[in-house]
Amino acid sequence: MKKLLLGILGISMLTTSCNNNDDESTTSALNLDITGLEDLGSDYVYEGWAIVNGEALSTGRFSVNSMGELSQTSFVMSKSQLNATTTFILTIEPAVGDVPEPSSVHILAGNFSGNAGTLSVSHSAAFGNDFTNSTGKFIMATPTDGGSMDNEESGVWFLDNSGASPVAGLSLPVLPSGWKYEGWAVINGTPVSTGTFTSVSGIDDNGMFSGTTMSPPFPGEDFLQAAPMGLSFPTDLRGKTIVISVEPSPDNSPAPFSLKPLVKAISAIEMTHSVVSMDQNLNSLPTGSFFR
């Protein structure tokens, strides 16, 4: 009887050991180390995708807190699928009512080289550009007030008027589907949108603060009416900061997204109608790595 019990116990231990070995041999972890992501709020999340034989497989979802910390950095996958993964893509997805495939809002991507890879916005599966060639110019003016020369320091237009006729003041890469540019004036600590746009040589989609005269065919805004709560229009943009951001579409927040490739603090003595050149702000772009 004692030998029988020992035999049963041995079989049980062997079975358990085999099951454990099977579990260990069939799953593995994809690990992420990413900086520069922002808190998306309660309506959106980040989701990773492993590209296996041309097919996108979800690796899992996570959020980011106000400190930029990921809620999860390690994701269990089938070992065979993880070993066959060639590319990792990070997208922004609706938190509720999402479909089981990647959205068009790709923010980072990278290829495996051995068992690790680098994530960047410049990967062809993300933006396909690192924004290093981005430039910006603008003037302070209020062309929508009917020709009045009052309050010229209360408008910002992304154009260059230094030649015979105005030309586009922004030189920006074409964005992939799922993204738009947006201009901002940070007035007394409050970012106020000048409007979203995809073309640097066309009217943007705002105009809610401008006057009634037709605006120039470039992105920009006159801050003349309908001021947000806590602000008064007309205003004075001297000493304020002008920003060009890259925004997800649909947008996760009425505030500027963390990708801000161009910024400029206007001098307190800047002249109206004079061209102001913007500065690159490429440290605002997220980066990271992944490994298996």
N, C-alpha and C positions, 0 to 999 in steps of 0.2 A: 504493500500500500504506500509506503514511504517513497519507494522508487517511482511509483506511478505519479504521485503528487509532484515530485521533483521534475519528472518528465514533462508534465503539463505546464509547470511553472517555466521551464526552459523554453518550451514552444511559445508560450505567451510572451516572454521577454524577447525572443527572437523575432516574433511578429511585430511587436512594438518597435523594436530597433529597425526593422526593415521599413516600417511605415515612416519613421522619423527620417531615415536615410532618403526615402522617396521624396518626402516633403522638401528636404534640403536640396535635393538634386533637381527639382522641377521649378523652384521659384528663386528669384534674385531681386536685388534692390537697385532702383535708379535713384541716385542722389543728386540734389541740386544745391548750388551755392550762388545765390543771385543778390546783387545789390542794386539800389536805385528804383525799385518798384514802389508804387504808391498804394495807399489804402483806397480800394475801389468802393467802399461803402457797402450797404446791405443788398444792393440790387445786382451786383456783378462779382464774379470771381475769376481767378486765373485758372487755366487748365493746360496741362502738358499733354503733348501728343508724340508718340513714337512712330516714325515712318518705317514700316516693315514691308518690303516688297511692293512699295508704292502705296500701301494702305495706311491710313492714319488710325492708330489705336490710342485711346485715352490712357494716360498714365495716372490720372487723378487730378483732383481740384484742390486749391488752397486759397487762402486769403492772406492779406498783408496788413499789419497793424500800422498805427501812426508813426512807429519807430522804424518802419521798413522791414520788420521781421516777418518771415514766412511762417504761417501756421503749421506747415508740414514741409519737411525737406527730403524725406526718404519715402519711396513709393514701391511697393512690392509688385513685381510683374512675373509672368512666365519667363523662366530663364531662357528658353529657346527663342521667344519673341524678343527679349532684351538683347540677346546675343546677335540677333538678326537685324536689330535697329541700326539704321544708317544715319538718321537725322532726328533731332529733337526740336519741336516747335512749341512755343508758349503763346497762348491766345487769351483774349478776354471774352468771357462768356456770361450770358444772363444767369443769375443765381437760380431763377425759377423758370420753368417752361422751356428749358433748353432742348435742343435736338442732339442726338448722339453723333455729331460730326463737328469738325472745327468751324468756328465762325470765321468771318473774313478779317477779324481784327487780330492780326499776328503782330506781336511786339518783339519777340526775340526768337532766334533760331541758331542752330549750329550742327555741324557734322561730327560724328564719332571719328576719332583718330586713335585706333587701338581701343582702350577702355575708357577714354575721356574725350571731352570736347569743350570748345569755348562758345559761349552764347553772345550774340551781338545783334544790334539793329541792322547792321549792314548785310547780313546774310540774305540771299535771294528769296528765302521763304519768309523773311520779315519785311523790312523796309527796302532792302536792296541798296541802301545808301547810308553812309555814316555822317552826312550833313557837313562834312569838312569844307565843302565848297559853297556853303550857304553864306549869302551876304544880304544886308538890308540897309535901306536908306528911307528916311521919311522927312516930312516938313510939318511944322505947326501952321495951321491955317484953318479958316472956317468958310469954305466955299459954298455951303448950303444956306447961308443967311441972307441971300438976296443981293450980294455985292457989298454989304457993309464991311468996313474995315475995323469994326469993333470986335473985341473978344477973339482976335486971331490966335491967341495962345490957348484957346479952348478946343482945338481940333487937331487930330493927327492923321496924316495921309501918307501911305506907303508909296511915294512917288519921288522921282528925281526931276526937279525943275531947272537944273543947271544948264540945260541946252536950249535949243530953239523952241522946243515943245516938250511937255512933260512925258516921261517914260516910266516904266515900272521901276520901283525902288527896291523890290525884292527879287533875289535870285535864289530859288529854292528847288530841291528835287521834286519831281512828280511823285505824289504819294500813291501807294497801292490802295485798292478797295478797302474800306473800313476805317479810313483816316481822313481828317481834314486839318487845315491850318486855321489858327484863330489869333487875331490880334487883341492886345490888352493894353490898357492904361491903368497903372496902379496909382489910384488917387487917394491920398490920405490913408494908405494901408488897404484900401478896397480895390480889388481887381475888377475893372469894368470892361466888358467885351466891346471891341470895335466890329466884331462879326467874324463868322467862319468863311473860309474860301478854299478853293482848289486851284484857281487861276490867279496869278499875280497881276494880270492885265484885264481885270474885270471887276465889276461892283460886287462887294461881298453881300452876305445875306442879312445884315443888321439894318442900320438906318433909323432905329427907334429913337435915337437921341439927337439926330441931325435936324436941320431946318427943312424948308419946303423946296428950295432950289435944287435942281438936279446936281448930284455929286459927280466928281471926276470918275472916270472908268478905272479906278484902282481901289484896292481895299483901304478902308479908313473910316473915320467917324468924326463928326462935330458933336461936342458935348454941350448942347444948347437947351435941351428940354427933357422932361420926364426923368429927372435924376433919380437914381436908386435911393432908398431910404438911408438917411445919414449924410448924403452929399447934396451939394447945391450946384446947379448949372446956370450960366456959364461958369467955367472953372479956369484955372491956370495950370497948365501942364509943365511949366518950368519947375525943375526940382523933382519931378515925378519920373517913374520908370515905365518904359514902353517894352512890351514883350511880344514875341511871336512864339506860340506854342503849337504842338502837334496833338490833336485831340482824337480820341476814338469816336467812331460814328456807327451806332448811336453812342452819345456821350454819357459818361457815368456820373458827371457832376457839373453844376454851373460854374465851378471854380476852374482855374487853369490846370491842365494835366501836367504831370511832372516833366514831360519832354518839352524843353524850352530852348531851342537851338540858337535863338537870337534875343538879346536884351540890350537896353540902353537907358541909363539914367540921364535925363536931360539936364543940362547945365542950368543953374539958376539965372544965368544972364544970356541964355540962348535967344537968338533973334528969330522972330517969326518969318516964315517963307524961306528960310535958309535950310540947306540940306544937312541932315544929321545922320551920321553913319552908325550902324548898330554893331555890337560886339558879339562874337560867338560865345556860346555857353554850352559847350559839348560835354562838360562834366555832369550835365543833367540827364544824360542818356544812360539807361540801365545796362549793366553788363553781368556776366556770370559764367559759370562752368557747370558741367554735369559729368557724372562718372558712374560706372557699373562695376 
